[in-house]
Amino acid sequence: MPADGIVLAKEAFRLVERTQAYQGEEVASYLFHAFGTNLRFEDDEFNFMKARTEHGVKRAFQLRDEHFEIPEP
């Protein structure tokens, strides 16, 4: 996951939690959707949506698992 996407998601949840009686939640959803669709992926980050588009869902999951695979000691 891109680091900016993780920060964005945390801030979105924090904003919605701080609004009373769901005031502003609808507006916030449009705002964070706009930010979320403009994420920038670095070379060492895995872009699942791009992999899914290029290779299909099954292969994208395989590529994701290979990307995050950590060898056992």
Backbone as XML, in Angstrom:
<?xml version="1.0"?>
<chain id="A" units="angstrom">
  <residue number="1" name="MET">
    <atom name="N" x="0.838" y="-1.178" z="0.000"/>
    <atom name="CA" x="0.000" y="0.000" z="0.000"/>
    <atom name="C" x="0.884" y="1.242" z="0.000"/>
  </residue>
  <residue number="2" name="PRO">
    <atom name="N" x="0.469" y="2.264" z="-0.720"/>
    <atom name="CA" x="1.272" y="3.487" z="-0.729"/>
    <atom name="C" x="1.191" y="4.199" z="0.616"/>
  </residue>
  <residue number="3" name="ALA">
    <atom name="N" x="2.311" y="4.735" z="1.054"/>
    <atom name="CA" x="2.355" y="5.393" z="2.358"/>
    <atom name="C" x="1.382" y="6.564" z="2.428"/>
  </residue>
  <residue number="4" name="ASP">
    <atom name="N" x="1.272" y="7.332" z="1.345"/>
    <atom name="CA" x="0.343" y="8.461" z="1.390"/>
    <atom name="C" x="-1.103" y="7.980" z="1.466"/>
  </residue>
  <residue number="5" name="GLY">
    <atom name="N" x="-1.398" y="6.830" z="0.904"/>
    <atom name="CA" x="-2.741" y="6.271" z="0.987"/>
    <atom name="C" x="-3.100" y="5.841" z="2.399"/>
  </residue>
  <residue number="6" name="ILE">
    <atom name="N" x="-2.130" y="5.294" z="3.120"/>
    <atom name="CA" x="-2.367" y="4.874" z="4.500"/>
    <atom name="C" x="-2.655" y="6.093" z="5.369"/>
  </residue>
  <residue number="7" name="VAL">
    <atom name="N" x="-1.852" y="7.124" z="5.212"/>
    <atom name="CA" x="-2.067" y="8.354" z="5.979"/>
    <atom name="C" x="-3.420" y="8.968" z="5.634"/>
  </residue>
  <residue number="8" name="LEU">
    <atom name="N" x="-3.756" y="8.979" z="4.364"/>
    <atom name="CA" x="-5.026" y="9.541" z="3.912"/>
    <atom name="C" x="-6.205" y="8.792" z="4.529"/>
  </residue>
  <residue number="9" name="ALA">
    <atom name="N" x="-6.146" y="7.478" z="4.545"/>
    <atom name="CA" x="-7.234" y="6.680" z="5.121"/>
    <atom name="C" x="-7.381" y="6.939" z="6.614"/>
  </residue>
  <residue number="10" name="LYS">
    <atom name="N" x="-6.268" y="7.026" z="7.328"/>
    <atom name="CA" x="-6.332" y="7.301" z="8.766"/>
    <atom name="C" x="-6.957" y="8.662" z="9.044"/>
  </residue>
  <residue number="11" name="GLU">
    <atom name="N" x="-6.569" y="9.652" z="8.268"/>
    <atom name="CA" x="-7.126" y="10.991" z="8.458"/>
    <atom name="C" x="-8.607" y="11.031" z="8.089"/>
  </residue>
  <residue number="12" name="ALA">
    <atom name="N" x="-9.008" y="10.274" z="7.089"/>
    <atom name="CA" x="-10.418" y="10.221" z="6.703"/>
    <atom name="C" x="-11.255" y="9.648" z="7.849"/>
  </residue>
  <residue number="13" name="PHE">
    <atom name="N" x="-10.793" y="8.552" z="8.441"/>
    <atom name="CA" x="-11.524" y="7.968" z="9.563"/>
    <atom name="C" x="-11.564" y="8.933" z="10.745"/>
  </residue>
  <residue number="14" name="ARG">
    <atom name="N" x="-10.448" y="9.610" z="11.005"/>
    <atom name="CA" x="-10.395" y="10.549" z="12.121"/>
    <atom name="C" x="-11.369" y="11.706" z="11.899"/>
  </residue>
  <residue number="15" name="LEU">
    <atom name="N" x="-11.439" y="12.214" z="10.682"/>
    <atom name="CA" x="-12.357" y="13.304" z="10.373"/>
    <atom name="C" x="-13.807" y="12.877" z="10.564"/>
  </residue>
  <residue number="16" name="VAL">
    <atom name="N" x="-14.156" y="11.703" z="10.076"/>
    <atom name="CA" x="-15.535" y="11.227" z="10.207"/>
    <atom name="C" x="-15.881" y="10.969" z="11.667"/>
  </residue>
  <residue number="17" name="GLU">
    <atom name="N" x="-14.929" y="10.428" z="12.437"/>
    <atom name="CA" x="-15.197" y="10.184" z="13.853"/>
    <atom name="C" x="-15.429" y="11.478" z="14.623"/>
  </residue>
  <residue number="18" name="ARG">
    <atom name="N" x="-14.791" y="12.550" z="14.219"/>
    <atom name="CA" x="-14.909" y="13.824" z="14.930"/>
    <atom name="C" x="-16.137" y="14.634" z="14.507"/>
  </residue>
  <residue number="19" name="THR">
    <atom name="N" x="-16.780" y="14.272" z="13.425"/>
    <atom name="CA" x="-17.990" y="14.993" z="13.039"/>
    <atom name="C" x="-19.169" y="14.420" z="13.817"/>
  </residue>
  <residue number="20" name="GLN">
    <atom name="N" x="-20.044" y="15.290" z="14.248"/>
    <atom name="CA" x="-21.165" y="14.855" z="15.073"/>
    <atom name="C" x="-22.357" y="14.487" z="14.206"/>
  </residue>
  <residue number="21" name="ALA">
    <atom name="N" x="-22.982" y="13.395" z="14.539"/>
    <atom name="CA" x="-24.202" y="12.932" z="13.877"/>
    <atom name="C" x="-24.028" y="12.883" z="12.363"/>
  </residue>
  <residue number="22" name="TYR">
    <atom name="N" x="-22.887" y="12.429" z="11.938"/>
    <atom name="CA" x="-22.579" y="12.243" z="10.511"/>
    <atom name="C" x="-22.582" y="13.539" z="9.714"/>
  </residue>
  <residue number="23" name="GLN">
    <atom name="N" x="-22.469" y="14.670" z="10.385"/>
    <atom name="CA" x="-22.378" y="15.941" z="9.661"/>
    <atom name="C" x="-21.049" y="15.960" z="8.907"/>
  </residue>
  <residue number="24" name="GLY">
    <atom name="N" x="-21.109" y="16.183" z="7.655"/>
    <atom name="CA" x="-19.889" y="16.283" z="6.870"/>
    <atom name="C" x="-19.369" y="14.974" z="6.334"/>
  </residue>
  <residue number="25" name="GLU">
    <atom name="N" x="-19.945" y="13.856" z="6.738"/>
    <atom name="CA" x="-19.444" y="12.566" z="6.263"/>
    <atom name="C" x="-19.604" y="12.440" z="4.753"/>
  </residue>
  <residue number="26" name="GLU">
    <atom name="N" x="-20.720" y="12.893" z="4.242"/>
    <atom name="CA" x="-20.954" y="12.797" z="2.796"/>
    <atom name="C" x="-19.949" y="13.651" z="2.032"/>
  </residue>
  <residue number="27" name="VAL">
    <atom name="N" x="-19.717" y="14.856" z="2.505"/>
    <atom name="CA" x="-18.745" y="15.733" z="1.854"/>
    <atom name="C" x="-17.344" y="15.137" z="1.958"/>
  </residue>
  <residue number="28" name="ALA">
    <atom name="N" x="-17.009" y="14.605" z="3.117"/>
    <atom name="CA" x="-15.687" y="14.012" z="3.313"/>
    <atom name="C" x="-15.474" y="12.831" z="2.383"/>
  </residue>
  <residue number="29" name="SER">
    <atom name="N" x="-16.525" y="12.062" z="2.113"/>
    <atom name="CA" x="-16.360" y="10.902" z="1.236"/>
    <atom name="C" x="-15.962" y="11.328" z="-0.170"/>
  </residue>
  <residue number="30" name="TYR">
    <atom name="N" x="-16.534" y="12.423" z="-0.667"/>
    <atom name="CA" x="-16.149" y="12.926" z="-1.989"/>
    <atom name="C" x="-14.708" y="13.438" z="-1.968"/>
  </residue>
  <residue number="31" name="LEU">
    <atom name="N" x="-14.356" y="14.133" z="-0.907"/>
    <atom name="CA" x="-13.021" y="14.691" z="-0.786"/>
    <atom name="C" x="-11.966" y="13.593" z="-0.762"/>
  </residue>
  <residue number="32" name="PHE">
    <atom name="N" x="-12.162" y="12.588" z="0.074"/>
    <atom name="CA" x="-11.159" y="11.543" z="0.201"/>
    <atom name="C" x="-11.152" y="10.600" z="-0.993"/>
  </residue>
  <residue number="33" name="HIS">
    <atom name="N" x="-12.271" y="10.472" z="-1.682"/>
    <atom name="CA" x="-12.263" y="9.693" z="-2.921"/>
    <atom name="C" x="-11.382" y="10.387" z="-3.948"/>
  </residue>
  <residue number="34" name="ALA">
    <atom name="N" x="-11.498" y="11.711" z="-4.042"/>
    <atom name="CA" x="-10.673" y="12.464" z="-4.986"/>
    <atom name="C" x="-9.190" y="12.317" z="-4.653"/>
  </residue>
  <residue number="35" name="PHE">
    <atom name="N" x="-8.857" y="12.438" z="-3.374"/>
    <atom name="CA" x="-7.457" y="12.261" z="-2.978"/>
    <atom name="C" x="-6.992" y="10.831" z="-3.224"/>
  </residue>
  <residue number="36" name="GLY">
    <atom name="N" x="-7.852" y="9.866" z="-2.902"/>
    <atom name="CA" x="-7.479" y="8.453" z="-3.023"/>
    <atom name="C" x="-7.263" y="7.997" z="-4.443"/>
  </residue>
  <residue number="37" name="THR">
    <atom name="N" x="-7.901" y="8.619" z="-5.393"/>
    <atom name="CA" x="-7.721" y="8.211" z="-6.780"/>
    <atom name="C" x="-6.505" y="8.865" z="-7.419"/>
  </residue>
  <residue number="38" name="ASN">
    <atom name="N" x="-5.826" y="9.723" z="-6.675"/>
    <atom name="CA" x="-4.631" y="10.386" z="-7.184"/>
    <atom name="C" x="-3.387" y="9.984" z="-6.410"/>
  </residue>
  <residue number="39" name="LEU">
    <atom name="N" x="-3.381" y="8.775" z="-5.866"/>
    <atom name="CA" x="-2.223" y="8.313" z="-5.105"/>
    <atom name="C" x="-1.034" y="8.099" z="-6.029"/>
  </residue>
  <residue number="40" name="ARG">
    <atom name="N" x="0.137" y="8.302" z="-5.483"/>
    <atom name="CA" x="1.366" y="8.086" z="-6.230"/>
    <atom name="C" x="2.079" y="6.867" z="-5.633"/>
  </residue>
  <residue number="41" name="PHE">
    <atom name="N" x="2.386" y="5.909" z="-6.471"/>
    <atom name="CA" x="3.086" y="4.714" z="-6.018"/>
    <atom name="C" x="4.572" y="4.842" z="-6.338"/>
  </residue>
  <residue number="42" name="GLU">
    <atom name="N" x="5.405" y="4.583" z="-5.357"/>
    <atom name="CA" x="6.853" y="4.562" z="-5.562"/>
    <atom name="C" x="7.233" y="3.223" z="-6.179"/>
  </residue>
  <residue number="43" name="ASP">
    <atom name="N" x="8.462" y="3.109" z="-6.673"/>
    <atom name="CA" x="8.908" y="1.886" z="-7.344"/>
    <atom name="C" x="8.855" y="0.661" z="-6.433"/>
  </residue>
  <residue number="44" name="ASP">
    <atom name="N" x="9.078" y="0.849" z="-5.131"/>
    <atom name="CA" x="9.099" y="-0.294" z="-4.214"/>
    <atom name="C" x="7.732" y="-0.604" z="-3.597"/>
  </residue>
  <residue number="45" name="GLU">
    <atom name="N" x="6.689" y="0.114" z="-4.008"/>
    <atom name="CA" x="5.346" y="-0.128" z="-3.493"/>
    <atom name="C" x="4.531" y="-0.915" z="-4.515"/>
  </residue>
  <residue number="46" name="PHE">
    <atom name="N" x="3.654" y="-1.780" z="-4.023"/>
    <atom name="CA" x="2.849" y="-2.625" z="-4.900"/>
    <atom name="C" x="1.511" y="-1.966" z="-5.187"/>
  </residue>
  <residue number="47" name="ASN">
    <atom name="N" x="1.176" y="-1.817" z="-6.441"/>
    <atom name="CA" x="-0.082" y="-1.214" z="-6.871"/>
    <atom name="C" x="-1.017" y="-2.341" z="-7.317"/>
  </residue>
  <residue number="48" name="PHE">
    <atom name="N" x="-1.890" y="-2.774" z="-6.398"/>
    <atom name="CA" x="-2.774" y="-3.900" z="-6.688"/>
    <atom name="C" x="-3.735" y="-3.582" z="-7.830"/>
  </residue>
  <residue number="49" name="MET">
    <atom name="N" x="-4.271" y="-2.370" z="-7.853"/>
    <atom name="CA" x="-5.244" y="-2.020" z="-8.889"/>
    <atom name="C" x="-4.607" y="-2.064" z="-10.280"/>
  </residue>
  <residue number="50" name="LYS">
    <atom name="N" x="-3.385" y="-1.594" z="-10.392"/>
    <atom name="CA" x="-2.688" y="-1.632" z="-11.676"/>
    <atom name="C" x="-2.389" y="-3.073" z="-12.076"/>
  </residue>
  <residue number="51" name="ALA">
    <atom name="N" x="-1.928" y="-3.871" z="-11.114"/>
    <atom name="CA" x="-1.633" y="-5.281" z="-11.399"/>
    <atom name="C" x="-2.904" y="-6.028" z="-11.790"/>
  </residue>
  <residue number="52" name="ARG">
    <atom name="N" x="-4.008" y="-5.717" z="-11.139"/>
    <atom name="CA" x="-5.276" y="-6.365" z="-11.463"/>
    <atom name="C" x="-5.712" y="-6.024" z="-12.890"/>
  </residue>
  <residue number="53" name="THR">
    <atom name="N" x="-5.541" y="-4.774" z="-13.281"/>
    <atom name="CA" x="-5.910" y="-4.352" z="-14.627"/>
    <atom name="C" x="-5.048" y="-5.036" z="-15.681"/>
  </residue>
  <residue number="54" name="GLU">
    <atom name="N" x="-3.762" y="-5.148" z="-15.405"/>
    <atom name="CA" x="-2.825" y="-5.714" z="-16.381"/>
    <atom name="C" x="-2.850" y="-7.238" z="-16.437"/>
  </residue>
  <residue number="55" name="HIS">
    <atom name="N" x="-3.073" y="-7.906" z="-15.283"/>
    <atom name="CA" x="-2.896" y="-9.358" z="-15.218"/>
    <atom name="C" x="-4.134" y="-10.136" z="-14.793"/>
  </residue>
  <residue number="56" name="GLY">
    <atom name="N" x="-5.167" y="-9.456" z="-14.340"/>
    <atom name="CA" x="-6.342" y="-10.143" z="-13.825"/>
    <atom name="C" x="-6.242" y="-10.332" z="-12.319"/>
  </residue>
  <residue number="57" name="VAL">
    <atom name="N" x="-7.362" y="-10.656" z="-11.702"/>
    <atom name="CA" x="-7.435" y="-10.720" z="-10.239"/>
    <atom name="C" x="-6.549" y="-11.819" z="-9.661"/>
  </residue>
  <residue number="58" name="LYS">
    <atom name="N" x="-6.654" y="-13.032" z="-10.192"/>
    <atom name="CA" x="-5.900" y="-14.159" z="-9.633"/>
    <atom name="C" x="-4.397" y="-13.901" z="-9.659"/>
  </residue>
  <residue number="59" name="ARG">
    <atom name="N" x="-3.897" y="-13.442" z="-10.810"/>
    <atom name="CA" x="-2.454" y="-13.182" z="-10.935"/>
    <atom name="C" x="-2.042" y="-11.983" z="-10.084"/>
  </residue>
  <residue number="60" name="ALA">
    <atom name="N" x="-2.916" y="-10.999" z="-9.942"/>
    <atom name="CA" x="-2.597" y="-9.835" z="-9.109"/>
    <atom name="C" x="-2.394" y="-10.251" z="-7.653"/>
  </residue>
  <residue number="61" name="PHE">
    <atom name="N" x="-3.228" y="-11.166" z="-7.163"/>
    <atom name="CA" x="-3.036" y="-11.661" z="-5.797"/>
    <atom name="C" x="-1.720" y="-12.424" z="-5.676"/>
  </residue>
  <residue number="62" name="GLN">
    <atom name="N" x="-1.381" y="-13.192" z="-6.684"/>
    <atom name="CA" x="-0.101" y="-13.907" z="-6.657"/>
    <atom name="C" x="1.070" y="-12.924" z="-6.627"/>
  </residue>
  <residue number="63" name="LEU">
    <atom name="N" x="1.001" y="-11.897" z="-7.465"/>
    <atom name="CA" x="2.064" y="-10.896" z="-7.495"/>
    <atom name="C" x="2.158" y="-10.138" z="-6.175"/>
  </residue>
  <residue number="64" name="ARG">
    <atom name="N" x="0.998" y="-9.853" z="-5.584"/>
    <atom name="CA" x="0.997" y="-9.179" z="-4.282"/>
    <atom name="C" x="1.684" y="-10.029" z="-3.229"/>
  </residue>
  <residue number="65" name="ASP">
    <atom name="N" x="1.339" y="-11.318" z="-3.200"/>
    <atom name="CA" x="1.936" y="-12.206" z="-2.209"/>
    <atom name="C" x="3.437" y="-12.355" z="-2.424"/>
  </residue>
  <residue number="66" name="GLU">
    <atom name="N" x="3.870" y="-12.404" z="-3.676"/>
    <atom name="CA" x="5.303" y="-12.480" z="-3.975"/>
    <atom name="C" x="6.012" y="-11.192" z="-3.537"/>
  </residue>
  <residue number="67" name="HIS">
    <atom name="N" x="5.359" y="-10.081" z="-3.731"/>
    <atom name="CA" x="5.960" y="-8.778" z="-3.382"/>
    <atom name="C" x="6.194" y="-8.669" z="-1.883"/>
  </residue>
  <residue number="68" name="PHE">
    <atom name="N" x="5.245" y="-9.155" z="-1.082"/>
    <atom name="CA" x="5.339" y="-9.009" z="0.361"/>
    <atom name="C" x="5.886" y="-10.245" z="1.059"/>
  </residue>
  <residue number="69" name="GLU">
    <atom name="N" x="6.308" y="-11.223" z="0.298"/>
    <atom name="CA" x="6.829" y="-12.440" z="0.911"/>
    <atom name="C" x="8.138" y="-12.159" z="1.628"/>
  </residue>
  <residue number="70" name="ILE">
    <atom name="N" x="8.179" y="-12.560" z="2.888"/>
    <atom name="CA" x="9.380" y="-12.366" z="3.702"/>
    <atom name="C" x="9.943" y="-13.745" z="4.003"/>
  </residue>
  <residue number="71" name="PRO">
    <atom name="N" x="11.192" y="-13.987" z="3.621"/>
    <atom name="CA" x="11.772" y="-15.316" z="3.862"/>
    <atom name="C" x="11.894" y="-15.603" z="5.365"/>
  </residue>
  <residue number="72" name="GLU">
    <atom name="N" x="11.668" y="-16.835" z="5.715"/>
    <atom name="CA" x="11.800" y="-17.225" z="7.114"/>
    <atom name="C" x="13.277" y="-17.299" z="7.485"/>
  </residue>
  <residue number="73" name="PRO">
    <atom name="N" x="13.590" y="-16.951" z="8.728"/>
    <atom name="CA" x="15.005" y="-16.966" z="9.157"/>
    <atom name="C" x="15.578" y="-18.359" z="9.241"/>
  </residue>
</chain>
